[in-house]
Amino acid sequence: MAPEQSRAARGLLGWSEADLARKVGLDERLVRDFEAGYGDPPAGQIEALRSALASAGAVFTDLPSPGVRLDARGQGEGTRLQDLTTENDR
């Protein structure tokens, strides 16, 4: 997931940076920095963010270009940080 996709998905869902961070158990600053293009968070943290957004209905696309749309059938909160394992931390 690209930072732009994260921002767009939050916007479509009506979530703040704090809302997304809270849903996955991460610090709001990590969300803010990732979406601003600062730093290089571990892939597992990005996956936790993506999973939460996807579970709420965000559908991420890559072709023909990166994007995001809503699928109203999605629900749930995704993978919380403390639930990541070596198997799902990729």
Secondary structure, 3 states (H helix, E strand, C coil): CCHHHHHHHHHHHCCCHHHHHHHHCCCHHHHHHHHHCCCCCCHHHHHHHHHHHHHCCEEEECCCCCEEEECCCCCCCCCCHHHCCCCCCC
